[in-house]
Amino acid sequence: VQIASLNREENAKALRDNLKNKGFPAFLEPLYEGKNKLWRVRVGPTIDRNEVDSLKNRLEQDVHLSGKVLPYP
């Protein structure tokens, strides 16, 4: 589940750490768009669609963040 794409690494790390502290398996993934580097904040991965949907729902309920389900990698 992708939570955000941020252009400042320190902001992405802070969000990731906050999610980890709440028990979510969060990680960062760099993304290059031309000359710009973004940091995707993602939670997961998991291969089971039901688990992904459950994870997305927990994120919405527990930390009030909505995300997008995207393939990994």
N, C-alpha and C positions, 0 to 999 in steps of 0.2 A: 504494500500500500504506500503510495507516495503522498506525503503530507505537505511538502512545500518544495519550491525551488528558490533558493536564495543566492544573491550575488556576493554576500559577505560570509566568508568561511566561519568567522567567530560567531555570527548569529546562527548559522546552521549547526555548529557544534553545541551551542547553548540549547537549542531546541532538541537536538539528539540526546544530550545529556539529561534534559528534563524528562523526556520520554523514557529513557533507560531507568531513571530513578523511580518512575511510576510502574516499572515492570515490563515495559514493551521492548522487544528486540529491535531497537532502532539503529540505523547506520547511515553513513553518508556515501554518496556516489557523485563524483565529479561529472559535469556535463559541459562540453565545449560547444558554444554557438558562435561560430566565427572567431573573433578575437576575444570574446567574452567567456569567462568561466563561471559557471553556476554550480551550486551545491544542492543536490537533491537530498532531502531528508526522507528516508524510507523506513518502513517497519515491515519486518518479515525476514526473509521470504518463506512462503509455504506453497506446496503444490496442490493442496486440497482446496477446492473452491469454497466449500462450506467453512473451512477454517479461515480463509481470507475474508469472507463476509462477516464472520464472527469478530475477527480482529478489527475490521473497519467499524463495525457497530460499537465495539468497546472503546475505540478511539473517540468516536463521536460522543458517547455517554460519559466516559471518564475524564477526558481532557478537552472536550468540546472542539475537537478538530475533525474536519471532514477531509477525507483523502480520496484519491483515485486508485482503483485497482489497475495496475500495469504489469506487463510481463517482466520477468527478471531473468537474465540481464537484458 
